[in-house]
Amino acid sequence: MSVQVLKEIVFVAMGDESFRQKMVFNPDEMLSRYDLTQEELMALRLGSKERLEALGLDAGLATYGAALFSKRR
């Protein structure tokens, strides 16, 4: 598990609309590029603030990541 990889994914999504859209609509393709645990994959696929925080992201970054990747937005 790597908090640094999770941070990288959120930071890339913050600045790259194309990446962000692909993460929302085709997360498996985008996430296959990263070495992530099943827990990390699930947290990102679900856009779950709680899961991202449990994996080590600070509250602000977890909130932003959840908002970016959630299909409910």
N, C-alpha and C positions, 0 to 999 in steps of 0.2 A: 504494500500500500504506500502510495506516495502523495502526500499533501501537495508537494510541488507540482506534480502533473495535474492534479485537480485545479490548482491555481492557474496554471498555464492555460488550461482549456477555458476557464472562465475569462481570463484576461484576453485571450484571442477572440472569443465571442464578443467581448465588449467593443472591440474595434473593427470587427469584420462581419458585416451584415449577411454576406453569403454563407459564411461558416455558421453563423447563428441560425439561419433558416434551415440549413441542412441538419443541424443538431436537433431542431424541433421536429422536422418531418422525416428525417432518415438518420436517427442517432446511431444505429448499428454500423452503418458505413463509416461515419465520422469517428466513432469511438474505437473502431478496429485498428486505427492507426496508433493507438496508445496502449501502453502496458498497464492495464487496470485490473483490479480485483473485481469479483462479481458484485461485491457490495458497492464499490465505486461506480461500476456500470449502472447498477440499479438506481443509485441516488441521482445520477445525471439523467438517465432515461425518464425518471419520474419528475424531475425538477423539484426534488424534495429538500427544502431548507433544513429540516430536522436531520435528515440523513447526511447531508453535506457537512453540517456542524459536527455531527457525531464522528465523522471521518477526519475532522481536524481543521476545517475551514472556519475562520472567524465569522461571527454573526453577520456582519455587513456583507462580506463576500458570499456567504452562503445564501443570504437573502437575494442578492443580485443574481447569483447563478440560478437559483430557483426561478426567479422571474424571467430570466433569459430562456430557459429550457422548458418551462412548463407549457404544455399544449393548451392550458386553460387561459392563457393571456389574451 
